[in-house]
Amino acid sequence: MIAASQLQDLIVSTLVKRVGGTQRRWRIAVGPVRLLDAARYAHCNWSVTPAGTPRENSEIERLLDQLRLDYPLAAPD
């Protein structure tokens, strides 16, 4: 299980490596990792609501699809 802050750091660093840009910009575009009730959302207990440009959001969603498979459960910090 990965902590929510670690998951956000992983998302941001991966986007910087794959797409380029700055960590600050990607952190703003990704937004916070929200934790959901694990009993109710057993398949994946976290979510992100991207707030970037359409291109940024597309890149974020593509990465999130992969990370949901790799890290389905996150824990509070």
Distance bins in CASP14 RR format, pairs under 12 A and 6 or more apart:
PFRMAT RR
TARGET T0000
AUTHOR 0000-0000-0000
RMODE 2
METHOD distances of the structure
MODEL  1
1 7 0 0 0 0 1 0 0 0 0 0 0
1 35 0 0 0 0 0 1 0 0 0 0 0
1 38 0 0 0 0 1 0 0 0 0 0 0
1 45 0 0 0 0 1 0 0 0 0 0 0
1 46 0 0 0 0 0 1 0 0 0 0 0
1 70 0 0 0 0 0 1 0 0 0 0 0
1 71 1 0 0 1 0 0 0 0 0 0 0
1 72 0 0 0 0 1 0 0 0 0 0 0
1 73 1 0 1 0 0 0 0 0 0 0 0
1 74 1 0 0 1 0 0 0 0 0 0 0
1 75 1 0 1 0 0 0 0 0 0 0 0
1 76 0 0 0 0 0 1 0 0 0 0 0
2 8 0 0 0 0 1 0 0 0 0 0 0
2 9 0 0 0 0 1 0 0 0 0 0 0
2 10 1 0 0 1 0 0 0 0 0 0 0
2 11 0 0 0 0 0 1 0 0 0 0 0
2 33 0 0 0 0 1 0 0 0 0 0 0
2 35 0 0 0 0 0 1 0 0 0 0 0
2 45 0 0 0 0 0 1 0 0 0 0 0
2 46 0 0 0 0 1 0 0 0 0 0 0
2 67 0 0 0 0 1 0 0 0 0 0 0
2 68 0 0 0 0 0 1 0 0 0 0 0
2 70 0 0 0 0 1 0 0 0 0 0 0
2 71 1 0 1 0 0 0 0 0 0 0 0
2 72 0 0 0 0 1 0 0 0 0 0 0
2 73 1 0 0 1 0 0 0 0 0 0 0
2 74 1 0 1 0 0 0 0 0 0 0 0
2 75 1 0 0 1 0 0 0 0 0 0 0
2 76 0 0 0 0 0 1 0 0 0 0 0
2 77 0 0 0 0 0 1 0 0 0 0 0
3 9 0 0 0 0 1 0 0 0 0 0 0
3 10 0 0 0 0 0 1 0 0 0 0 0
3 33 0 0 0 0 1 0 0 0 0 0 0
3 35 0 0 0 0 1 0 0 0 0 0 0
3 46 0 0 0 0 0 1 0 0 0 0 0
3 71 0 0 0 0 0 1 0 0 0 0 0
3 73 0 0 0 0 0 1 0 0 0 0 0
3 74 1 0 0 1 0 0 0 0 0 0 0
3 75 1 0 1 0 0 0 0 0 0 0 0
3 76 1 0 0 1 0 0 0 0 0 0 0
3 77 1 0 1 0 0 0 0 0 0 0 0
4 10 0 0 0 0 0 1 0 0 0 0 0
4 11 0 0 0 0 0 1 0 0 0 0 0
4 31 0 0 0 0 0 1 0 0 0 0 0
4 32 1 0 0 1 0 0 0 0 0 0 0
4 33 1 0 1 0 0 0 0 0 0 0 0
4 34 0 0 0 0 1 0 0 0 0 0 0
4 35 1 0 1 0 0 0 0 0 0 0 0
4 36 0 0 0 0 0 1 0 0 0 0 0
4 45 0 0 0 0 1 0 0 0 0 0 0
4 46 1 0 0 1 0 0 0 0 0 0 0
4 47 0 0 0 0 0 1 0 0 0 0 0
4 48 0 0 0 0 0 1 0 0 0 0 0
4 71 0 0 0 0 0 1 0 0 0 0 0
4 73 0 0 0 0 0 1 0 0 0 0 0
4 74 1 0 1 0 0 0 0 0 0 0 0
4 75 1 0 0 1 0 0 0 0 0 0 0
4 76 1 0 0 1 0 0 0 0 0 0 0
4 77 1 0 1 0 0 0 0 0 0 0 0
5 11 0 0 0 0 0 1 0 0 0 0 0
5 12 0 0 0 0 0 1 0 0 0 0 0
5 27 0 0 0 0 0 1 0 0 0 0 0
5 31 0 0 0 0 0 1 0 0 0 0 0
5 32 0 0 0 0 1 0 0 0 0 0 0
5 33 1 0 0 1 0 0 0 0 0 0 0
5 35 0 0 0 0 0 1 0 0 0 0 0
5 46 0 0 0 0 0 1 0 0 0 0 0
5 74 0 0 0 0 1 0 0 0 0 0 0
5 75 0 0 0 0 0 1 0 0 0 0 0
5 76 0 0 0 0 1 0 0 0 0 0 0
5 77 1 0 1 0 0 0 0 0 0 0 0
6 12 0 0 0 0 0 1 0 0 0 0 0
6 13 0 0 0 0 0 1 0 0 0 0 0
6 33 0 0 0 0 1 0 0 0 0 0 0
6 46 0 0 0 0 0 1 0 0 0 0 0
6 67 0 0 0 0 0 1 0 0 0 0 0
6 71 0 0 0 0 1 0 0 0 0 0 0
6 74 0 0 0 0 1 0 0 0 0 0 0
6 75 0 0 0 0 1 0 0 0 0 0 0
6 76 0 0 0 0 0 1 0 0 0 0 0
6 77 0 0 0 0 1 0 0 0 0 0 0
7 13 0 0 0 0 0 1 0 0 0 0 0
7 14 0 0 0 0 0 1 0 0 0 0 0
7 30 0 0 0 0 0 1 0 0 0 0 0
7 31 0 0 0 0 0 1 0 0 0 0 0
7 32 0 0 0 0 0 1 0 0 0 0 0
7 33 1 0 1 0 0 0 0 0 0 0 0
7 34 0 0 0 0 0 1 0 0 0 0 0
7 35 0 0 0 0 1 0 0 0 0 0 0
7 44 0 0 0 0 0 1 0 0 0 0 0
7 45 0 0 0 0 0 1 0 0 0 0 0
7 46 1 0 0 1 0 0 0 0 0 0 0
7 47 0 0 0 0 0 1 0 0 0 0 0
7 48 0 0 0 0 1 0 0 0 0 0 0
7 63 0 0 0 0 0 1 0 0 0 0 0
7 64 0 0 0 0 0 1 0 0 0 0 0
7 67 1 0 0 1 0 0 0 0 0 0 0
7 68 0 0 0 0 0 1 0 0 0 0 0
7 70 0 0 0 0 0 1 0 0 0 0 0
7 71 1 0 0 1 0 0 0 0 0 0 0
7 72 0 0 0 0 0 1 0 0 0 0 0
7 73 0 0 0 0 0 1 0 0 0 0 0
7 74 1 0 1 0 0 0 0 0 0 0 0
7 75 0 0 0 0 1 0 0 0 0 0 0
7 76 0 0 0 0 0 1 0 0 0 0 0
7 77 0 0 0 0 0 1 0 0 0 0 0
8 14 0 0 0 0 0 1 0 0 0 0 0
8 15 0 0 0 0 0 1 0 0 0 0 0
8 23 0 0 0 0 0 1 0 0 0 0 0
8 26 0 0 0 0 1 0 0 0 0 0 0
8 27 1 0 0 1 0 0 0 0 0 0 0
8 28 0 0 0 0 0 1 0 0 0 0 0
8 29 0 0 0 0 0 1 0 0 0 0 0
8 30 1 0 0 1 0 0 0 0 0 0 0
8 31 1 0 0 1 0 0 0 0 0 0 0
8 32 1 0 0 1 0 0 0 0 0 0 0
8 33 1 0 1 0 0 0 0 0 0 0 0
8 34 0 0 0 0 0 1 0 0 0 0 0
8 35 0 0 0 0 0 1 0 0 0 0 0
8 46 0 0 0 0 1 0 0 0 0 0 0
8 47 0 0 0 0 0 1 0 0 0 0 0
8 48 0 0 0 0 1 0 0 0 0 0 0
8 60 0 0 0 0 0 1 0 0 0 0 0
8 63 0 0 0 0 0 1 0 0 0 0 0
8 64 0 0 0 0 0 1 0 0 0 0 0
8 67 0 0 0 0 0 1 0 0 0 0 0
8 71 0 0 0 0 0 1 0 0 0 0 0
8 74 0 0 0 0 1 0 0 0 0 0 0
8 77 0 0 0 0 1 0 0 0 0 0 0
9 15 0 0 0 0 0 1 0 0 0 0 0
9 16 0 0 0 0 0 1 0 0 0 0 0
9 23 0 0 0 0 1 0 0 0 0 0 0
9 26 0 0 0 0 0 1 0 0 0 0 0
9 27 0 0 0 0 1 0 0 0 0 0 0
9 30 0 0 0 0 0 1 0 0 0 0 0
9 33 0 0 0 0 1 0 0 0 0 0 0
9 67 0 0 0 0 0 1 0 0 0 0 0
9 74 0 0 0 0 0 1 0 0 0 0 0
9 77 0 0 0 0 0 1 0 0 0 0 0
10 16 0 0 0 0 0 1 0 0 0 0 0
10 17 0 0 0 0 0 1 0 0 0 0 0
10 23 0 0 0 0 0 1 0 0 0 0 0
10 26 0 0 0 0 0 1 0 0 0 0 0
10 27 0 0 0 0 0 1 0 0 0 0 0
10 30 0 0 0 0 0 1 0 0 0 0 0
10 33 0 0 0 0 1 0 0 0 0 0 0
10 46 0 0 0 0 0 1 0 0 0 0 0
10 48 0 0 0 0 0 1 0 0 0 0 0
10 63 0 0 0 0 1 0 0 0 0 0 0
10 64 0 0 0 0 0 1 0 0 0 0 0
10 66 0 0 0 0 0 1 0 0 0 0 0
10 67 1 0 0 1 0 0 0 0 0 0 0
10 70 0 0 0 0 1 0 0 0 0 0 0
10 71 1 0 0 1 0 0 0 0 0 0 0
10 74 0 0 0 0 0 1 0 0 0 0 0
11 17 0 0 0 0 0 1 0 0 0 0 0
11 18 0 0 0 0 0 1 0 0 0 0 0
11 19 0 0 0 0 0 1 0 0 0 0 0
11 23 0 0 0 0 0 1 0 0 0 0 0
11 26 1 0 0 1 0 0 0 0 0 0 0
11 27 0 0 0 0 1 0 0 0 0 0 0
11 29 0 0 0 0 1 0 0 0 0 0 0
11 30 1 0 1 0 0 0 0 0 0 0 0
11 31 0 0 0 0 1 0 0 0 0 0 0
11 32 0 0 0 0 0 1 0 0 0 0 0
11 33 1 0 0 1 0 0 0 0 0 0 0
11 46 0 0 0 0 0 1 0 0 0 0 0
11 47 0 0 0 0 0 1 0 0 0 0 0
11 48 1 0 0 1 0 0 0 0 0 0 0
11 50 0 0 0 0 1 0 0 0 0 0 0
11 56 0 0 0 0 0 1 0 0 0 0 0
11 59 0 0 0 0 0 1 0 0 0 0 0
11 60 1 0 0 1 0 0 0 0 0 0 0
11 61 0 0 0 0 0 1 0 0 0 0 0
11 62 0 0 0 0 0 1 0 0 0 0 0
11 63 1 0 0 1 0 0 0 0 0 0 0
11 64 1 0 0 1 0 0 0 0 0 0 0
11 65 0 0 0 0 0 1 0 0 0 0 0
11 66 0 0 0 0 0 1 0 0 0 0 0
11 67 1 0 0 1 0 0 0 0 0 0 0
11 68 0 0 0 0 0 1 0 0 0 0 0
11 70 0 0 0 0 0 1 0 0 0 0 0
11 71 0 0 0 0 1 0 0 0 0 0 0
11 74 0 0 0 0 0 1 0 0 0 0 0
12 18 0 0 0 0 0 1 0 0 0 0 0
12 19 0 0 0 0 0 1 0 0 0 0 0
12 20 0 0 0 0 0 1 0 0 0 0 0
12 21 0 0 0 0 0 1 0 0 0 0 0
12 22 0 0 0 0 1 0 0 0 0 0 0
12 23 1 0 1 0 0 0 0 0 0 0 0
12 24 0 0 0 0 1 0 0 0 0 0 0
12 25 0 0 0 0 1 0 0 0 0 0 0
12 26 1 0 1 0 0 0 0 0 0 0 0
12 27 1 0 1 0 0 0 0 0 0 0 0
12 28 0 0 0 0 1 0 0 0 0 0 0
12 29 0 0 0 0 1 0 0 0 0 0 0
12 30 1 0 0 1 0 0 0 0 0 0 0
12 31 0 0 0 0 1 0 0 0 0 0 0
12 32 0 0 0 0 0 1 0 0 0 0 0
12 33 0 0 0 0 0 1 0 0 0 0 0
12 48 0 0 0 0 0 1 0 0 0 0 0
12 50 0 0 0 0 0 1 0 0 0 0 0
12 56 0 0 0 0 0 1 0 0 0 0 0
12 59 0 0 0 0 0 1 0 0 0 0 0
12 60 0 0 0 0 1 0 0 0 0 0 0
12 63 0 0 0 0 0 1 0 0 0 0 0
12 67 0 0 0 0 0 1 0 0 0 0 0
13 19 0 0 0 0 0 1 0 0 0 0 0
13 20 0 0 0 0 0 1 0 0 0 0 0
13 21 0 0 0 0 0 1 0 0 0 0 0
13 22 0 0 0 0 0 1 0 0 0 0 0
13 23 1 0 0 1 0 0 0 0 0 0 0
13 26 0 0 0 0 1 0 0 0 0 0 0
13 27 0 0 0 0 0 1 0 0 0 0 0
13 30 0 0 0 0 0 1 0 0 0 0 0
13 63 0 0 0 0 0 1 0 0 0 0 0
13 67 0 0 0 0 0 1 0 0 0 0 0
14 20 0 0 0 0 0 1 0 0 0 0 0
14 23 0 0 0 0 0 1 0 0 0 0 0
14 26 0 0 0 0 1 0 0 0 0 0 0
14 30 0 0 0 0 0 1 0 0 0 0 0
14 59 0 0 0 0 1 0 0 0 0 0 0
14 60 0 0 0 0 0 1 0 0 0 0 0
14 62 0 0 0 0 0 1 0 0 0 0 0
14 63 1 0 1 0 0 0 0 0 0 0 0
14 64 0 0 0 0 0 1 0 0 0 0 0
14 66 0 0 0 0 1 0 0 0 0 0 0
14 67 0 0 0 0 1 0 0 0 0 0 0
14 70 0 0 0 0 0 1 0 0 0 0 0
14 71 0 0 0 0 0 1 0 0 0 0 0
15 21 0 0 0 0 1 0 0 0 0 0 0
15 22 0 0 0 0 0 1 0 0 0 0 0
15 23 0 0 0 0 1 0 0 0 0 0 0
15 24 0 0 0 0 0 1 0 0 0 0 0
15 25 0 0 0 0 1 0 0 0 0 0 0
15 26 1 0 1 0 0 0 0 0 0 0 0
15 27 0 0 0 0 1 0 0 0 0 0 0
15 28 0 0 0 0 0 1 0 0 0 0 0
15 29 0 0 0 0 1 0 0 0 0 0 0
15 30 1 0 0 1 0 0 0 0 0 0 0
15 31 0 0 0 0 0 1 0 0 0 0 0
15 48 0 0 0 0 0 1 0 0 0 0 0
15 50 0 0 0 0 0 1 0 0 0 0 0
15 52 0 0 0 0 0 1 0 0 0 0 0
15 55 0 0 0 0 0 1 0 0 0 0 0
15 56 0 0 0 0 1 0 0 0 0 0 0
15 57 0 0 0 0 0 1 0 0 0 0 0
15 58 0 0 0 0 0 1 0 0 0 0 0
15 59 1 0 0 1 0 0 0 0 0 0 0
15 60 1 0 0 1 0 0 0 0 0 0 0
15 61 0 0 0 0 0 1 0 0 0 0 0
15 62 0 0 0 0 1 0 0 0 0 0 0
15 63 1 0 0 1 0 0 0 0 0 0 0
15 64 0 0 0 0 0 1 0 0 0 0 0
15 66 0 0 0 0 0 1 0 0 0 0 0
15 67 0 0 0 0 0 1 0 0 0 0 0
16 22 1 0 0 1 0 0 0 0 0 0 0
16 23 1 0 1 0 0 0 0 0 0 0 0
16 24 0 0 0 0 1 0 0 0 0 0 0
16 25 0 0 0 0 1 0 0 0 0 0 0
16 26 1 0 0 1 0 0 0 0 0 0 0
16 27 0 0 0 0 1 0 0 0 0 0 0
16 29 0 0 0 0 0 1 0 0 0 0 0
16 30 0 0 0 0 0 1 0 0 0 0 0
16 56 0 0 0 0 0 1 0 0 0 0 0
16 59 0 0 0 0 0 1 0 0 0 0 0
16 63 0 0 0 0 0 1 0 0 0 0 0
17 23 0 0 0 0 0 1 0 0 0 0 0
17 26 0 0 0 0 0 1 0 0 0 0 0
17 59 0 0 0 0 0 1 0 0 0 0 0
17 63 0 0 0 0 0 1 0 0 0 0 0
18 26 0 0 0 0 0 1 0 0 0 0 0
18 56 0 0 0 0 0 1 0 0 0 0 0
18 59 1 0 0 1 0 0 0 0 0 0 0
18 60 0 0 0 0 0 1 0 0 0 0 0
18 62 0 0 0 0 1 0 0 0 0 0 0
18 63 1 0 0 1 0 0 0 0 0 0 0
18 66 0 0 0 0 0 1 0 0 0 0 0
19 25 0 0 0 0 0 1 0 0 0 0 0
19 26 0 0 0 0 1 0 0 0 0 0 0
19 29 0 0 0 0 0 1 0 0 0 0 0
19 30 0 0 0 0 0 1 0 0 0 0 0
19 53 0 0 0 0 0 1 0 0 0 0 0
19 55 0 0 0 0 1 0 0 0 0 0 0
19 56 0 0 0 0 1 0 0 0 0 0 0
19 57 0 0 0 0 0 1 0 0 0 0 0
19 58 0 0 0 0 0 1 0 0 0 0 0
19 59 1 0 1 0 0 0 0 0 0 0 0
19 60 0 0 0 0 1 0 0 0 0 0 0
19 62 0 0 0 0 1 0 0 0 0 0 0
19 63 0 0 0 0 1 0 0 0 0 0 0
20 26 0 0 0 0 1 0 0 0 0 0 0
20 29 0 0 0 0 0 1 0 0 0 0 0
20 55 0 0 0 0 0 1 0 0 0 0 0
20 56 0 0 0 0 0 1 0 0 0 0 0
20 59 0 0 0 0 1 0 0 0 0 0 0
21 27 0 0 0 0 0 1 0 0 0 0 0
21 28 0 0 0 0 0 1 0 0 0 0 0
21 29 0 0 0 0 0 1 0 0 0 0 0
21 55 0 0 0 0 0 1 0 0 0 0 0
21 56 0 0 0 0 1 0 0 0 0 0 0
21 59 0 0 0 0 0 1 0 0 0 0 0
22 28 0 0 0 0 1 0 0 0 0 0 0
22 29 0 0 0 0 0 1 0 0 0 0 0
22 56 0 0 0 0 0 1 0 0 0 0 0
23 29 0 0 0 0 0 1 0 0 0 0 0
23 30 0 0 0 0 0 1 0 0 0 0 0
24 30 0 0 0 0 0 1 0 0 0 0 0
24 31 0 0 0 0 0 1 0 0 0 0 0
25 31 0 0 0 0 0 1 0 0 0 0 0
25 51 0 0 0 0 0 1 0 0 0 0 0
25 52 0 0 0 0 1 0 0 0 0 0 0
25 53 0 0 0 0 1 0 0 0 0 0 0
25 56 0 0 0 0 1 0 0 0 0 0 0
25 59 0 0 0 0 0 1 0 0 0 0 0
25 60 0 0 0 0 0 1 0 0 0 0 0
26 48 0 0 0 0 0 1 0 0 0 0 0
26 50 0 0 0 0 0 1 0 0 0 0 0
26 51 0 0 0 0 0 1 0 0 0 0 0
26 52 0 0 0 0 1 0 0 0 0 0 0
26 53 0 0 0 0 0 1 0 0 0 0 0
26 56 1 0 0 1 0 0 0 0 0 0 0
26 57 0 0 0 0 0 1 0 0 0 0 0
26 59 0 0 0 0 1 0 0 0 0 0 0
26 60 0 0 0 0 1 0 0 0 0 0 0
26 63 0 0 0 0 0 1 0 0 0 0 0
27 33 0 0 0 0 0 1 0 0 0 0 0
27 48 0 0 0 0 0 1 0 0 0 0 0
27 50 0 0 0 0 0 1 0 0 0 0 0
27 51 0 0 0 0 0 1 0 0 0 0 0
27 52 0 0 0 0 0 1 0 0 0 0 0
27 56 0 0 0 0 0 1 0 0 0 0 0
27 60 0 0 0 0 0 1 0 0 0 0 0
28 50 0 0 0 0 0 1 0 0 0 0 0
28 51 1 0 0 1 0 0 0 0 0 0 0
28 52 1 0 0 1 0 0 0 0 0 0 0
28 53 0 0 0 0 0 1 0 0 0 0 0
28 56 0 0 0 0 1 0 0 0 0 0 0
28 60 0 0 0 0 0 1 0 0 0 0 0
29 48 0 0 0 0 1 0 0 0 0 0 0
29 49 0 0 0 0 0 1 0 0 0 0 0
29 50 1 0 0 1 0 0 0 0 0 0 0
29 51 1 0 0 1 0 0 0 0 0 0 0
29 52 1 1 0 0 0 0 0 0 0 0 0
29 53 1 0 0 1 0 0 0 0 0 0 0
29 54 0 0 0 0 0 1 0 0 0 0 0
29 55 0 0 0 0 1 0 0 0 0 0 0
29 56 1 0 1 0 0 0 0 0 0 0 0
29 57 1 0 0 1 0 0 0 0 0 0 0
29 58 0 0 0 0 0 1 0 0 0 0 0
29 59 0 0 0 0 1 0 0 0 0 0 0
29 60 1 0 0 1 0 0 0 0 0 0 0
29 61 0 0 0 0 0 1 0 0 0 0 0
29 63 0 0 0 0 0 1 0 0 0 0 0
30 47 0 0 0 0 0 1 0 0 0 0 0
30 48 1 0 1 0 0 0 0 0 0 0 0
30 49 0 0 0 0 1 0 0 0 0 0 0
30 50 1 0 0 1 0 0 0 0 0 0 0
30 51 0 0 0 0 1 0 0 0 0 0 0
30 52 0 0 0 0 1 0 0 0 0 0 0
30 56 0 0 0 0 1 0 0 0 0 0 0
30 57 0 0 0 0 1 0 0 0 0 0 0
30 59 0 0 0 0 0 1 0 0 0 0 0
30 60 1 0 1 0 0 0 0 0 0 0 0
30 61 0 0 0 0 0 1 0 0 0 0 0
30 63 0 0 0 0 1 0 0 0 0 0 0
30 64 0 0 0 0 1 0 0 0 0 0 0
30 67 0 0 0 0 0 1 0 0 0 0 0
31 47 0 0 0 0 0 1 0 0 0 0 0
31 48 1 0 0 1 0 0 0 0 0 0 0
31 49 1 0 0 1 0 0 0 0 0 0 0
31 50 1 0 0 1 0 0 0 0 0 0 0
31 51 1 0 0 1 0 0 0 0 0 0 0
31 52 0 0 0 0 1 0 0 0 0 0 0
31 56 0 0 0 0 0 1 0 0 0 0 0
31 57 0 0 0 0 0 1 0 0 0 0 0
31 60 0 0 0 0 1 0 0 0 0 0 0
31 64 0 0 0 0 0 1 0 0 0 0 0
32 46 0 0 0 0 0 1 0 0 0 0 0
32 47 0 0 0 0 1 0 0 0 0 0 0
32 48 1 0 0 1 0 0 0 0 0 0 0
32 49 0 0 0 0 1 0 0 0 0 0 0
32 50 0 0 0 0 0 1 0 0 0 0 0
32 51 0 0 0 0 0 1 0 0 0 0 0
32 74 0 0 0 0 0 1 0 0 0 0 0
32 77 0 0 0 0 0 1 0 0 0 0 0
33 44 0 0 0 0 0 1 0 0 0 0 0
33 45 0 0 0 0 0 1 0 0 0 0 0
33 46 1 0 1 0 0 0 0 0 0 0 0
33 47 1 0 0 1 0 0 0 0 0 0 0
33 48 1 0 1 0 0 0 0 0 0 0 0
33 49 0 0 0 0 1 0 0 0 0 0 0
33 50 0 0 0 0 0 1 0 0 0 0 0
33 60 0 0 0 0 0 1 0 0 0 0 0
33 64 0 0 0 0 0 1 0 0 0 0 0
33 67 0 0 0 0 0 1 0 0 0 0 0
33 68 0 0 0 0 0 1 0 0 0 0 0
33 71 0 0 0 0 0 1 0 0 0 0 0
33 73 0 0 0 0 0 1 0 0 0 0 0
33 74 1 0 0 1 0 0 0 0 0 0 0
33 75 0 0 0 0 0 1 0 0 0 0 0
33 76 0 0 0 0 0 1 0 0 0 0 0
33 77 0 0 0 0 1 0 0 0 0 0 0
34 41 0 0 0 0 0 1 0 0 0 0 0
34 44 0 0 0 0 0 1 0 0 0 0 0
34 45 0 0 0 0 1 0 0 0 0 0 0
34 46 1 0 0 1 0 0 0 0 0 0 0
34 47 1 0 1 0 0 0 0 0 0 0 0
34 48 1 0 0 1 0 0 0 0 0 0 0
34 49 1 0 0 1 0 0 0 0 0 0 0
34 74 0 0 0 0 1 0 0 0 0 0 0
34 76 0 0 0 0 0 1 0 0 0 0 0
35 41 0 0 0 0 1 0 0 0 0 0 0
35 44 0 0 0 0 0 1 0 0 0 0 0
35 45 1 0 0 1 0 0 0 0 0 0 0
35 46 1 0 1 0 0 0 0 0 0 0 0
35 47 0 0 0 0 1 0 0 0 0 0 0
35 48 0 0 0 0 0 1 0 0 0 0 0
35 73 0 0 0 0 1 0 0 0 0 0 0
35 74 1 0 1 0 0 0 0 0 0 0 0
35 75 1 0 0 1 0 0 0 0 0 0 0
35 76 1 0 0 1 0 0 0 0 0 0 0
35 77 0 0 0 0 1 0 0 0 0 0 0
36 42 0 0 0 0 1 0 0 0 0 0 0
36 43 0 0 0 0 0 1 0 0 0 0 0
36 44 1 0 0 1 0 0 0 0 0 0 0
36 45 1 0 1 0 0 0 0 0 0 0 0
36 46 1 0 0 1 0 0 0 0 0 0 0
36 47 1 0 0 1 0 0 0 0 0 0 0
36 48 0 0 0 0 0 1 0 0 0 0 0
36 72 0 0 0 0 0 1 0 0 0 0 0
36 73 0 0 0 0 0 1 0 0 0 0 0
36 74 0 0 0 0 1 0 0 0 0 0 0
36 76 0 0 0 0 0 1 0 0 0 0 0
37 44 0 0 0 0 0 1 0 0 0 0 0
37 45 1 0 0 1 0 0 0 0 0 0 0
37 46 0 0 0 0 0 1 0 0 0 0 0
37 47 0 0 0 0 0 1 0 0 0 0 0
37 73 0 0 0 0 0 1 0 0 0 0 0
38 44 0 0 0 0 1 0 0 0 0 0 0
38 45 1 0 1 0 0 0 0 0 0 0 0
38 46 0 0 0 0 1 0 0 0 0 0 0
38 72 0 0 0 0 1 0 0 0 0 0 0
38 73 1 0 0 1 0 0 0 0 0 0 0
38 74 0 0 0 0 1 0 0 0 0 0 0
38 75 0 0 0 0 1 0 0 0 0 0 0
38 76 0 0 0 0 0 1 0 0 0 0 0
39 45 0 0 0 0 1 0 0 0 0 0 0
39 73 0 0 0 0 0 1 0 0 0 0 0
41 47 0 0 0 0 1 0 0 0 0 0 0
41 68 0 0 0 0 0 1 0 0 0 0 0
41 72 0 0 0 0 1 0 0 0 0 0 0
41 73 0 0 0 0 1 0 0 0 0 0 0
41 74 0 0 0 0 0 1 0 0 0 0 0
42 72 0 0 0 0 1 0 0 0 0 0 0
42 73 0 0 0 0 1 0 0 0 0 0 0
43 68 0 0 0 0 1 0 0 0 0 0 0
43 69 0 0 0 0 0 1 0 0 0 0 0
43 72 1 0 0 1 0 0 0 0 0 0 0
43 73 0 0 0 0 1 0 0 0 0 0 0
44 64 0 0 0 0 1 0 0 0 0 0 0
44 65 0 0 0 0 0 1 0 0 0 0 0
44 67 0 0 0 0 1 0 0 0 0 0 0
44 68 1 0 1 0 0 0 0 0 0 0 0
44 69 0 0 0 0 1 0 0 0 0 0 0
44 70 0 0 0 0 0 1 0 0 0 0 0
44 71 0 0 0 0 1 0 0 0 0 0 0
44 72 1 0 1 0 0 0 0 0 0 0 0
44 73 1 0 0 1 0 0 0 0 0 0 0
44 74 0 0 0 0 1 0 0 0 0 0 0
45 68 0 0 0 0 0 1 0 0 0 0 0
45 71 0 0 0 0 0 1 0 0 0 0 0
45 72 1 0 0 1 0 0 0 0 0 0 0
45 73 1 0 1 0 0 0 0 0 0 0 0
45 74 1 0 0 1 0 0 0 0 0 0 0
45 75 0 0 0 0 1 0 0 0 0 0 0
45 76 0 0 0 0 0 1 0 0 0 0 0
46 64 0 0 0 0 1 0 0 0 0 0 0
46 67 0 0 0 0 1 0 0 0 0 0 0
46 68 0 0 0 0 1 0 0 0 0 0 0
46 71 0 0 0 0 1 0 0 0 0 0 0
46 72 0 0 0 0 1 0 0 0 0 0 0
46 73 1 0 0 1 0 0 0 0 0 0 0
46 74 1 0 1 0 0 0 0 0 0 0 0
46 75 0 0 0 0 1 0 0 0 0 0 0
46 76 0 0 0 0 0 1 0 0 0 0 0
47 60 0 0 0 0 0 1 0 0 0 0 0
47 61 0 0 0 0 0 1 0 0 0 0 0
47 64 0 0 0 0 1 0 0 0 0 0 0
47 67 0 0 0 0 0 1 0 0 0 0 0
47 68 0 0 0 0 1 0 0 0 0 0 0
47 72 0 0 0 0 0 1 0 0 0 0 0
47 74 0 0 0 0 1 0 0 0 0 0 0
48 57 0 0 0 0 0 1 0 0 0 0 0
48 60 1 0 0 1 0 0 0 0 0 0 0
48 61 0 0 0 0 1 0 0 0 0 0 0
48 63 0 0 0 0 1 0 0 0 0 0 0
48 64 1 0 0 1 0 0 0 0 0 0 0
48 65 0 0 0 0 0 1 0 0 0 0 0
48 67 0 0 0 0 1 0 0 0 0 0 0
48 68 0 0 0 0 1 0 0 0 0 0 0
48 71 0 0 0 0 0 1 0 0 0 0 0
48 74 0 0 0 0 0 1 0 0 0 0 0
49 57 0 0 0 0 1 0 0 0 0 0 0
49 60 0 0 0 0 1 0 0 0 0 0 0
49 61 0 0 0 0 0 1 0 0 0 0 0
49 64 0 0 0 0 0 1 0 0 0 0 0
50 56 1 0 0 1 0 0 0 0 0 0 0
50 57 1 0 1 0 0 0 0 0 0 0 0
50 58 0 0 0 0 1 0 0 0 0 0 0
50 59 0 0 0 0 1 0 0 0 0 0 0
50 60 1 0 1 0 0 0 0 0 0 0 0
50 61 1 0 0 1 0 0 0 0 0 0 0
50 62 0 0 0 0 0 1 0 0 0 0 0
50 63 0 0 0 0 0 1 0 0 0 0 0
50 64 0 0 0 0 1 0 0 0 0 0 0
51 57 1 0 0 1 0 0 0 0 0 0 0
51 60 0 0 0 0 1 0 0 0 0 0 0
52 58 0 0 0 0 1 0 0 0 0 0 0
52 59 0 0 0 0 1 0 0 0 0 0 0
52 60 1 0 0 1 0 0 0 0 0 0 0
52 61 0 0 0 0 0 1 0 0 0 0 0
53 59 0 0 0 0 1 0 0 0 0 0 0
53 60 0 0 0 0 0 1 0 0 0 0 0
54 60 0 0 0 0 0 1 0 0 0 0 0
54 61 0 0 0 0 0 1 0 0 0 0 0
55 61 0 0 0 0 0 1 0 0 0 0 0
55 62 0 0 0 0 0 1 0 0 0 0 0
56 62 0 0 0 0 0 1 0 0 0 0 0
56 63 0 0 0 0 0 1 0 0 0 0 0
57 63 0 0 0 0 0 1 0 0 0 0 0
57 64 0 0 0 0 0 1 0 0 0 0 0
58 64 0 0 0 0 0 1 0 0 0 0 0
58 65 0 0 0 0 0 1 0 0 0 0 0
59 65 0 0 0 0 0 1 0 0 0 0 0
59 66 0 0 0 0 0 1 0 0 0 0 0
60 66 0 0 0 0 0 1 0 0 0 0 0
60 67 0 0 0 0 0 1 0 0 0 0 0
61 67 0 0 0 0 0 1 0 0 0 0 0
61 68 0 0 0 0 0 1 0 0 0 0 0
62 68 0 0 0 0 0 1 0 0 0 0 0
63 69 0 0 0 0 0 1 0 0 0 0 0
63 70 0 0 0 0 0 1 0 0 0 0 0
63 71 0 0 0 0 0 1 0 0 0 0 0
64 70 0 0 0 0 0 1 0 0 0 0 0
64 71 0 0 0 0 0 1 0 0 0 0 0
64 72 0 0 0 0 0 1 0 0 0 0 0
65 71 0 0 0 0 0 1 0 0 0 0 0
65 72 0 0 0 0 0 1 0 0 0 0 0
66 72 0 0 0 0 0 1 0 0 0 0 0
67 73 0 0 0 0 0 1 0 0 0 0 0
67 74 0 0 0 0 1 0 0 0 0 0 0
68 74 0 0 0 0 0 1 0 0 0 0 0
END
